[in-house]
Amino acid sequence: MEVSVRYLQADPKTGILRYRRTFPERLRAYVGKAGETLTELKVSLGARSITEPCAMDCFEAAARQYAAMVSRAEKLAAGTFDNLDSPKIAFLVETYRSRELADDAARRLDPAAKARGELVSIAMERAGYEIAPPRPSALWSQGIKIATEVALEIYRDFSADGDLEGILDAWREKAVELAASEGLVVDPSSPAFRDLCVKLNETAIAVHEAELERMDGKIVPTPPMPEAPVAQSSVAAVPLIGPSFREIVEGMLESPRMDFGEPSKAQTRTALRYLCDALGDLQPHELTRAEVSRFLDLVARRPARVTAKERALPLADLVQLYADKDVERVNPRTLEKHCRTLGARWTKAQAEEGLISERLANPFTGRKFEQLRTNERKAKGFSADELRGIFGQPFFAGGDQPRWGRGETAYWLPLLSLFTGARPEELVQLVLDDVWKDPETGRWMLDLQAQRHHPEKGAQRLKTDKKGSGGRIIPVPLPLLSLNFAGYVQHLKGQGEETLFPQLRVRNKFGRLYSSFGDKWCAHIYDQGILPRAAGRQPMREFRHTWTTAARASGIARDAREYIQGRKSPGRVSTDDDYGEFEALAQQLDRLRFEVDILELVKPWRAP
C-alpha cells in the first residue's frame, strides 16, 4: 500500500517522484539568487515509490532545503541578518568539511565521475603536466590530484602569510552560499564573516590533505553532519523609523559639499519622481529588489513621447492613459539609466556618507537590461555626402549668415568641432584669451583647459572635471588658420568682445551656452534634409565622431588622438608630459585628412 505524503508528486512521463512545494508569493523574490524569482521548489527523489530505499531520506532533505530557503527569504524580506556567533561558525565549518569529504567519497565509487576524471587527467597531460598513475585504475584521480595540490598550496599560502584579502576574495562567495544553504543570512561586512572565511580556508587545507591521503590509499572517514545550533534571534538591519530614500538623496543633492552638477540633479530627481510614483516614499529597508523590479516594470510601460501637460501626470496615471494605445514605450537604455542613477546615489549614501545601513544590499545594482535591437544606422560620424551637404550651404561659401546663426556661430562652431574633435560645450565657452600665439614657434594655440571665467556662463567647466582629466592645449589646426580664424579672433578683440561666440546666452538651468544655438542648428540640418529626423543622429556631436574616424585613418597616434580630444589620463595636465614640445603634437594634428576637402567647399571668413 502506497503511503500518502504531502508535497509529493509523480512525473507524468517517467513516474519518478518529486518533492514540489510552492513558496509564499511575498517571498518569491527572495528565495532564489539575486535577480531570480522562484515560485516553487522541485527536487527529484530518484524513486517511483516513497517506500524505496533512500526515497524518504531524499524527501526529508528536500523538506529541510525548503525550510531553509523560506527562513532565509523571511530574513531578506525583513532586512535582517543572522547573528553569526561562534557556534554558528563552527556548525558551518563542520558542515563544509562533511559535505566535501562525502562528495569526495561518492566520487570514488561513481563510474561517471571517474570517467570525467580520466578526461581531466588526459587534458592536463596534453597541457604539459606529468601524469604517471601508479595503477591503470588510478588514471581518473591524477588530474584531480594535481588540481587539489594547487588549491592546497594556495590555501596554505593564504594561511601562512595571513593574507586576509586573499582569503576573503577566495571564500566570500562560497561562505555566503554555504550559509544560505542552511537558511542563514550573513553580513559580509561584519568581523564575524571574516572569521568564518578564515576558518573555511583552514578547513579546506585539512579537507584537501585528507583527499590526497585517500588517493594514496589511506582510510579517512567522512565525519557526520553536525547538529545545527539552537536558533537565536536575528540582528535587525536598520531601524524602522528614519528618512525615506528620497529624503536622503534630496539632502545629498542640496549639499554644497557634494557639488552635484545640474544635469545630474535633474536626472536623479526624474528617477526619484518615477520611483515614488510607483512605490511611494519608501525608506531604504523597504526598497527591496522585488520593489525595484515593480518600479522598473511600471516605467517600462511609460510612453516614450508625451505632451508637456501629460509629463506632469503621476506615472501610474500616464501609463493608464496610454494603456490601450499602440505607441512606442520607454526603451531598455532609459530603464538602465534610471537604475544606474539611483544605484549610484544609494552607493554614495551608504559607502561614503553612512546615511544607509551597510547591512542593506543595493537593490538597484546587478541588473541586466535587454540590448536594443534596431535597424537604424548607428552613426559613427558624418559620411562624405553629409559633410558636403553641411559645408556646401551658402553661409559657408561667402553668403550671409543665417538669422538663427547667433552671429558667426553657424560658420565657426561646426568648423571648430570638425577640425579639433572637441565637445560643443567646450568650444562655445571659450574666451578670446584662450586663443594665443606661441612666442617660440609662432603657432596659434587653443587652450581647452577650462581655467578662465566666461562673462555669461561664469566659470568654464569640462565634462571630465571630476575625473581630473580632459584639460589640454592644442595647436589651432592649419585649415582653420587658412579660413582666417586668427583674423576672426582679432576682429572680435577690435569690437571689444571677450568671448569667441559673443551672442550665445545661457538658456537653461544647467548653465550651458550651446543649447541657445544647438536647437536651431539641429532643426536647420533636419529641415534641409541633410540628416533624417528621429533616426538617432546628432547634427553637432557627430563632428567629434567624424574627427576620431578621420584621425585614425590619417595615422595620428592613439595617445595624440586621446589628448587632442580630451580623453587624457588623470594626473597628466600638460602637453609636455606626452610630447616634449608642441611641435610634436602639431605634427600629429597636421596629418588630419577627411574624405572631403573642406577647403574646397568653405570660403575664408570675412568680417561683416
N, C-alpha and C positions, 0 to 999 in steps of 0.2 A: 504494500500500500504506500503510495507516494505521500510524503509529508508536505503539508501546505505551509509555505513560507512567504511572508510579505516581502515585496520588492524583488521577487524572483520571477523572471520571465524566460521562456524558451525562444531561441531564434527560430522564426517561422520556416527558414530554409534548412538549417543544419540541425535544429533541435538542441543545440548547445545552450546551457543555462547561462543567464546573465543577471548580475545584480543591477537593477535600474531604479534610480530614485531621483526625483526632481528636487531642485533647490528652491527655497522660497524666492519669490520674484524680487523682493527688495535686496537680496544678497547676490543675485546672479552676476552683477558687475564686479564682484569681489572674489568669487571662488576660483576664477581662472587666473592665468598670468596677466601681466599688465596689458591693458587694451583688449583683453579677451573676455567675452561674456559666455558663460556656460549655463545651460538650462537644466541639465541633469548629469548624474554620474552613471556611466555604464562600464561594468567590469565583467569580462568573461570568466566563468568558473572552470572552463575546460572539461565539463562533465555534462551528461544528459540527465543525471539524477542527483538530487541533493544527498542521497544516501551513498553515493560512490565515495571511495577513499579520497580524502583531502577536499572534497567539494564544500563541506560545511566550513572547513578552515578558511578556504578562499572567500566564502561568503562573509564570514566574520571579519576577515581582513578588509574586505570592501566596505563593510559597515563601519569599521573603525576609520577608514580613509574618509568616508562621507562625514562622519562626526568631526574629524579633524579639520576638514575643509570648511564646514559650517562654522565651527568655533573660530577659525582664523578670519572668515569673512565677517562675522559679527564684530570682531575687534577692528577690522579695517573700516567697516561702515561707521563705527562709533569713534574712530580716530584714536585708538588706544594701542599701547604696546604691552607685551608680557614683561613681567619683572624677571629679567634674565639673571637669576641668582646662581649660587654655586651648585645646588642640587640639579637645577635645570641644565647647566653647562655640562655637568658630569653625565647626566642622562643622555644628552645629545651626542656627546663624545663617544660614549659606550654604544649608543645606537649606531653611529657611524662605523665603529670597529666591527660590531656584529654583522652588519649588513655587508660590508666589504669582504670580510672573510667568508661569509656564507655564499656570496656571489662567486668568489674565487673557488670555493669547494664545488659548487654546482657546475662551474665551467669545466672543471677537470673531468667530469663524467658526462658532459654533453657533446655528442658527436658533431653537431652543427657548430658549436662554439670552437671545438678543436679544429674543425676544417677551416674556419675563418682564421684561427691562429696560424695554421700552416701557410695560408696565403700571406699573412703579415710577415712571417719568417722569410718566405721566398722574396717578397718585395724588399725587405731590409737587406737581404744578401745581394740582390741586384743593385741596391743603393751603396754597396761597399762595406757593409757590416760583415764581420766574420761569423758565420753560422756553423757551429760544429756540434750537433746534437750527440750526446753520449750514446743514445739509442735511437733507432729509426722512429720509434713511437714517441720520442720526445721532441720531434721537429716542431710540433704545434706550439710548444711553450717557449722556443728560443727567441722569437721576435718579441713576445710579451715580456720575456726576461730582460731583454735589452731596454725596452721602454720602461720597465719597472725600476731598473738600476739608474736610468737617467733621472726619473722622477725622484727617487730616493736621494740621489746626490743633491738635487735642487733643494729638497726639503731639509736635508741635513745642513746645507749651507745657510739657509734662512735661519735655522736654529742656532748654528754656531756663531753667526755674525750678529744675531739679534736684529735681523733685518725686518723690522715691523712693517715697513711699507711693502716689501716684497710678500710678506705673509698675508697682509690684507688684500693685496692685488690677487694673490693666488686663491684665497679662501673666502673672500667676501660673498661672492655669488653662491658658492656651494653651501656656505653657512646659512644664508637666508633660505635656500631651498630645503636644506635639512630641517631647519626649524619649522618651515611651512608644512612639511610632510607630517609633522607632529601637531599641527594646529596652532603653532606659536607664531606670533608677530613680533619681530625683534627690531630694535632700533640700531641701524648700522653705525650711527654716530656715537653710540654710548661706549664707555670704557669696558662694560661687561661684554659687549660684542667683540671688542678687540681681544679680550681674554679667551673667548670662545674660539676665535680664529687661531690663536697661538696654540691652544690645546688640540685643535684639529690637526694642525701641522705636526705636532709632536706625535699624535696618534697615527697619522699617516706614515710616519717613519717606522713605527712599530708594525703597522699592517704590512707595509712593503717588505720589511725584513722577514716577517712570517711567510709571506707569499714566496719569497726566494728560498726560504728553508724548505717549504713544501716541494718546490721544484727540484730540490736536492734529495728528496725522499724522506725528510723529517716529518713526523706526525705532529701537526699543530692543530689542536682542537679549535673549533669555532665557538666563541663564547655565546651564551644565550642572550637574547634581547633583554635589556634592563627593564625594570618596572618604572613606570612614569612616576615622578614625584607628586606629592599632594599639590593640587592646583592652588595657586594663590591669586589674589586679585591683580588685575592688570593695572598698569600705570596710565593714568589719564594723559592724553597727548597735549591737550590745551584746555584752558578754562572755557566754559561755555558762554561767558559774558565778555564782550570786548568789541572793538571796532570791526566793521564789516571790511571785506576785501576792498570794496570801492573806496571806503573812507581812508584805508591805509594807503592806497595808490594815489588818491587825490592829495593827501598830505605830502607824499613824495614829490608829486608834480609841482606843487606850490613851494617847495623848499628851495630857497636860493642856493643852498649849498650843493644841490644835486645838478643844477644847471641843465635841465631838460630843454631842448630846443622846441620851438612852437610846433613844427611838424610832428615831433614825437608826442607832444602833449595832445595834439588833435587826434592823431591815430589811436593813442591809448584811450582817450575819452570816448571815441566812437566804439571801440571794442567793449569798453566798460558799460556803455549805454545798452548795447545789444545784450551783454551778459545779464545785466539787471532786468532788462525787459523780459528775458527768457526765464530767469530763475528767481528773481527777487534780489534784495540786497543782502546777500549771504555773508556769514563770517567765514574765515579761511577753513575751519574744520568742517564746515558744511559743503565746501566746494570739492566734492569727490570727483573721481574720474567719470563716474556714471552721470553726474550732474553736468559736467562739462560736455560730455557726449550729447546730452539732451540739448544743451545750448547750441552746439555746432549743427545738430540736426535741424533746429529751427532756422538758424542763419542760412543754411543751405537752401531753404525754400524761399528765401527773400528774392524778389525780382532784382535783376542786375541794374535796371534803369527805372527810376521813378521820378515823379514830378517833385518840385521843391515843396509843395504843400504836403505830399504824401511822405516825404522824407522825415517829417516831424511826427508821424504816427508811431505809436508803440509797435515793436517788432511783430508781436503776435497779430495785431490788427492789420498790419501791412501784408503779412503772409496770407491772412484770411481774405483780404480784399482781392488778391490775385490767385486764390486757390484754384479756381476753375479756368484760368486763362493760360493760353499757350504762349508763354513768354520766356525769354532767357533768364535763367536763375544765376545766383552768385556762383562763381567758379571755385574750384578747389584751391586755387592760389590765394584767393581772398580769405577763405577759411583758414588756411595755413598762416596768413599774415596776422589775422586776429589772434590765433592761438599762440604764435610766437611772441607777439607783443605782450599779451597778458602773462605768458610764461616768463618772459624776461623781467617783468615788473615783480612777479612773485619771487623769482630768484634774488633780485636785488633786495626786496623787503626782508627776505629770510636770511640770506647769507651775509649781506653787508650791513643791514640796519637792525636785525634782530626783532623785526616787527611781526614776524610769523614764526611760530614754533618750528624748530628744526626737525621735530618728530613728524611733521606733516609732509607727505610726499607732494611734489609739484604736480597738480592734476592736468596741467597743460602740456607737459613735455612728453617725449617718446611716442608721438602720434605720427602715423603715416597718412598722407593725403594723395588722392588719385592724381596722377600726372595728366595734364591737359593733352588731349589729342585734337589736333586741328589741322585743317588743310591750308590755313592761312600761311603766307610766306613769312618766315621768321627772319626779318631783315637784319643783316649784319653791316649795314651801310647802304649808301645810295649806289644804284647802278650807273653805268656811263650815260644812259639815256636820261636818267633822273637828274644827274649833275648838269647835263646840257639844258634840261628844262628849267632848272633852278637858276643857273647863271646865264641863261640866254634871255632873261627878262629885260625889258627896256631900261630899268633903273640901274642895271649893271653895265649897260652899254652907252652911257652918257646921257640917258633920258632923265627926266625929273624924278626925284624921289617920291614914292607914294605918300599920300596924305596920312596914312596909318603908320608910316615907317619910323616915326619918332626921330625926326631929323635925318641924320646919316646912318642911323642904326641898321636899317634894312640893307644897306650896302656893306657896312663894315663887319657887323656881327657874324653873318654867315661865312665871310671870308676868313675872319679870325678863327672861327670854330673849325673850319676845314683845314687850315694850314697849321694850327697849333694842337688840334685834338683836345682842347680844353673844354671843361664843362661850361655851359652857357652862363650860369650864375657867377662863375669865377671871372669871366670876361666882362660882364656888364658892370661889375663892381669896381673895375679898375679906375684909378685916378691918374691924372697926367704924370704925376711923379713916379708912377710905376713903369713909365717908358723913358729910357735914358740911353745915352751913347757911352759905351765903354771907352775911357780915355786911352787905354793902351792899344786896343785893337781897332777902334773906330766903328765897331759893330753896334747897331742898336739892340738893346736888350729889353725884355719884357719880364717884369717882376710879378710873379704869381704866388708870392709868399703870404699874401693877405695880412700885412702888418700895419696897414695905414687906415686912416679914417675917411669914410665917404660922407660928404655933406648931406646926402639924402638918406642913405641906409644906416649910417653910423659905422661901427667897427666892421671891417671886412672879415669874412669868415670863409673857411674851406669846409667842404663836406667831410673831409678826413681829419678835422681839427682834433677830435677826441682821441684819435689813434696816434697823434703826434707825427703825422706824415702828410705828404701832399704838397708842401710848400716847395717852390722851385723858381729858379731864374733861368730863362731860356733866351737864346738869340731870336730876334724877330726874323721869321722866315723870309728869305730873299724875294719870293713872289709878292709878299705884302709890301716890301720896300719898292718893288717895281711898280706897284699900283699906287704909290705915293702915300704910304701910311705915315711916314715921317712928316710929310707936308700937312697931313690931316692933324697930327698932334700939334705942330707949330701953329696951325690956323686956330685951333681951339685955345691955345695959350694966348694968342693975339686977341681973341674975343673975351679974355678974362675968365674963361671957364676953368673948372678944377677937375672935371671928370671926363672920361673917354666918351661917355654917352650921356650928355648933359640933359637930355629931355626925358630920360627914364625916371619913373617915380615908384615908390613903394606902394603897392596896391592891395596888399593883404596882411593879415595878422602875423604872417610868417616872416615879415621883414625882407621880402625878396623883390629885387628890381626886375628880374627877367619877365615875370608874369605880365607886366604892363606893356610888353612888346610881344611876348611869345604867343599869346592867344591870337593876336591879329596876324602874325606870321603864319601860324598853322592854318588858320581859316583861309588865308590867301592861297597857300600851297594846295590845299584841297579844292578850293574854288577854281583854280587854274587847271585842275586835272593832272597836276604833276605827280601827286600821290593819291591813292584811293582813301576815302573815308572809312572809318570803322574797320580797319584792317590791321590795327596794332602798330602802325608806322609812327615815327617820331620826327617830324619835319626839321627840328633843330638838333636834337640829341644825336641823330644818326650821322651828323658830321664827325662826331667823335669816333663812331664805329668805322666810318669810311677812312679816317686817318689811320686807325690801327691796321686795317687791312692793307692800305697802301704802304704804310711804313714797313710792314712785314715783307711785302712783295719787293720793296725797294732795297732790302738788305740792311735796314737800320738795326743795330744790335738791340737785343732784348732789354738790357739794362738801360740803354738810352731811351727806348720807347717808354719804359715804365717811368723813368724820371721825367721826361717831357710831358707825359700825361698826368703826372701827379699820383702815380701809383708807387712811389718810392717807399722803401722800407723805413719803419720808425727808427729814430736815432741818427738818421743822416739828414742834414739840413742844408748842406752847401754843395754846389756843383763840384767843388774841388775834391770831395770825398770819392767821386766816381771818375772824373775825367782830368783832374790836374789843372787844366786850363780850359777856358770857354771855347777856344778854337776846336778842341777835340769834339765837344758837343755840337758845335756849329757844323763841323764836317759830317757828322752823322745826320743832322737835321737837313742839311743841304742835299742829301741823297733823295729826299722825298719826291716821288713822282706819282701822278694819278693817271687813270685810264684816259682822262680827258685833259687837254691842255687848257686850263682855266684862263690863262692869259690871252688866249685867242678869243675868248668869249667876253671877258671883262675889260673895260677900258679904265685907264688910271683915273683916280679920283681927282676932281677939280673943285675948288671952293665955289659955293653957290653965289 
